[in-house]
Amino acid sequence: MASRGAQENTKLRQNLEEQLDRLVQQLADLEECREDLEDEEYEETKNETIDQLKEFKDSLDKMTKGNVSLVDELNGMQLAIQAAISQAFKTPEVIRLFAKKQPGQLRQRLLEIKRDEKIGKLQSAMATAQCVEILTALKKLGESLSPEEEMYLQNNSSASLKQFEQVSGDLAAGDKVLDVAGSQVKDADR
């Protein structure tokens, strides 16, 4: 008992991160194999993964109510899951880096995307979408954006990213994030 739960918290956090990584990787694998799958099979698998994300988020909700020492980390994971469910972020890599709070790697990925667009390896529309996702993630992680990045973000954000940005302005506003996620999931099911 000398650790006062520190080891248990560390192990729990590690298990939660591994579960999130597994679900995000499942989404990434699904996107990579999309052309090999029939539309119905793709949608069914994607919906199953999103359902698993919802269940995972529900578990995090229960934990945040009972274990104060993990609240900040769990809220960060909740936001990443909310982004995946609401499809504010469509790139699994961005979801993963956001969940793990890795702004340096997000900045590096931003540079790689810009480079790939310049050399023609990545289409302009795809590059714009990924840059917007990364800039939004950086902003949510409290990173400073240059005036040019702010303008780029403002000019190119999708409606779902703007809604995610507005609602998730404060990590403590978990109920609002969950409400938005729920409404977006319901809209997607219609």
C-alpha positions in Angstrom: 0.0 0.0 0.0 3.0 2.3 0.1 2.4 3.3 -3.5 -1.0 4.6 -2.6 -2.4 3.4 -5.9 0.4 5.0 -8.0 1.3 1.6 -9.6 -2.3 0.7 -10.1 -3.0 4.1 -11.7 0.0 3.7 -14.0 -1.1 0.2 -15.1 -4.7 1.3 -15.6 -3.6 4.3 -17.7 -1.4 2.0 -19.7 -4.2 -0.5 -20.3 -6.6 2.3 -21.3 -4.0 3.8 -23.8 -3.5 0.3 -25.3 -7.3 -0.1 -25.7 -7.6 3.2 -27.3 -4.6 2.5 -29.6 -6.2 -0.9 -30.6 -9.5 0.8 -31.5 -7.8 3.6 -33.4 -5.6 1.1 -35.2 -8.8 -0.9 -36.1 -10.2 2.2 -37.7 -6.9 2.8 -39.6 -6.8 -0.8 -40.8 -10.4 -0.5 -41.9 -9.7 2.7 -43.9 -6.7 1.0 -45.5 -8.8 -2.0 -46.6 -11.8 -0.1 -47.6 -11.4 -0.8 -51.3 -11.1 -4.6 -50.6 -14.4 -4.6 -48.7 -18.0 -4.4 -49.9 -19.8 -1.2 -48.8 -22.1 -3.1 -46.5 -19.2 -5.0 -44.8 -17.2 -1.7 -44.5 -20.1 0.1 -42.8 -20.9 -2.8 -40.5 -17.3 -3.1 -39.3 -16.9 0.7 -38.9 -20.2 0.9 -36.9 -19.0 -2.0 -34.7 -15.7 -0.2 -34.0 -17.6 3.1 -33.2 -19.9 1.1 -30.9 -16.7 -0.2 -29.2 -15.4 3.3 -28.9 -18.8 4.3 -27.3 -18.5 1.5 -24.8 -15.0 2.5 -24.0 -16.0 6.1 -23.5 -18.8 4.9 -21.2 -16.2 3.1 -19.1 -14.1 6.2 -18.9 -17.1 8.2 -17.8 -17.7 5.8 -14.9 -14.0 6.0 -14.0 -13.8 9.8 -14.0 -16.7 9.9 -11.5 -14.9 7.6 -9.1 -11.1 8.2 -9.5 -10.0 11.8 -9.3 -6.3 11.1 -9.8 -6.9 9.9 -13.4 -9.5 12.6 -14.3 -7.3 14.8 -16.6 -5.8 11.9 -18.5 -9.2 10.2 -18.9 -10.8 13.5 -20.0 -8.1 13.8 -22.7 -8.9 10.3 -23.9 -12.6 11.1 -23.8 -12.0 14.0 -26.1 -10.1 11.9 -28.5 -12.8 9.3 -28.5 -15.4 12.0 -29.0 -13.5 13.3 -32.0 -13.4 9.8 -33.5 -17.1 9.2 -32.9 -18.2 12.6 -34.2 -15.7 12.2 -37.1 -14.3 15.6 -36.4 -11.0 13.9 -37.0 -10.9 11.4 -39.8 -7.3 10.5 -39.6 -6.5 7.7 -37.1 -3.0 9.0 -36.6 -4.2 12.4 -35.6 -6.6 10.8 -33.1 -3.8 8.7 -31.7 -1.3 11.7 -31.3 -4.1 13.9 -29.9 -5.0 11.2 -27.3 -1.4 10.8 -26.2 -0.9 14.6 -26.1 2.0 14.7 -28.5 2.1 18.2 -30.0 5.7 17.8 -31.2 4.7 14.8 -33.3 1.6 16.5 -34.6 3.8 19.5 -35.7 6.1 17.0 -37.5 3.2 15.3 -39.2 2.0 18.8 -40.3 5.4 19.4 -42.0 5.3 16.0 -43.7 1.8 16.7 -45.1 2.8 20.0 -46.5 5.9 18.4 -48.1 3.9 15.5 -49.5 1.4 18.0 -51.0 4.2 20.0 -52.6 5.8 17.0 -54.3 2.4 15.7 -55.5 2.3 12.7 -53.2 -0.9 13.9 -51.5 -3.9 15.6 -53.1 -4.6 19.2 -52.1 -8.0 18.5 -50.6 -6.7 15.6 -48.5 -3.7 17.7 -47.4 -6.0 20.6 -46.4 -8.3 18.2 -44.4 -5.4 16.7 -42.5 -3.7 20.0 -41.8 -7.0 21.3 -40.4 -7.3 18.2 -38.2 -3.8 18.7 -36.9 -4.1 22.4 -36.3 -7.4 21.8 -34.4 -5.7 19.1 -32.3 -2.8 21.4 -31.5 -5.1 24.1 -30.5 -7.0 21.7 -28.2 -3.7 20.7 -26.6 -3.1 24.3 -25.7 -0.4 24.9 -28.4 0.0 28.4 -29.8 -0.9 28.7 -33.4 0.6 31.4 -35.6 -1.7 34.0 -37.1 -1.4 32.3 -40.5 -2.3 28.9 -38.9 -5.3 30.5 -37.2 -6.5 32.0 -40.5 -5.9 28.7 -42.3 -7.9 26.9 -39.7 -10.7 29.4 -39.7 -11.0 29.3 -43.5 -10.8 25.5 -43.9 -12.6 24.0 -40.9 -15.5 21.6 -41.5 -18.7 22.0 -39.5 -18.0 19.0 -37.4 -14.5 20.3 -36.5 -16.0 23.7 -35.6 -18.6 22.1 -33.4 -15.9 19.9 -31.8 -13.7 23.1 -31.3 -16.6 25.0 -29.7 -17.9 22.4 -27.4 -14.5 21.0 -26.2 -13.0 24.3 -25.3 -12.8 23.2 -21.8 -11.9 19.6 -20.8 -14.1 19.9 -17.8 -17.1 20.4 -20.1 -17.4 16.7 -20.5 -21.2 16.6 -20.5 -21.4 19.0 -23.4 -18.9 17.0 -25.4 -20.9 13.8 -24.7 -24.1 15.6 -25.8 -22.6 16.7 -29.1 -21.1 13.2 -29.7 -24.5 11.7 -29.0 -26.3 14.0 -31.3 -23.8 13.5 -34.1 -24.0 9.7 -33.7 -27.8 9.9 -33.9 -27.5 12.1 -37.0 -25.2 9.7 -38.6 -27.6 6.8 -38.0 -30.4 8.5 -39.7 
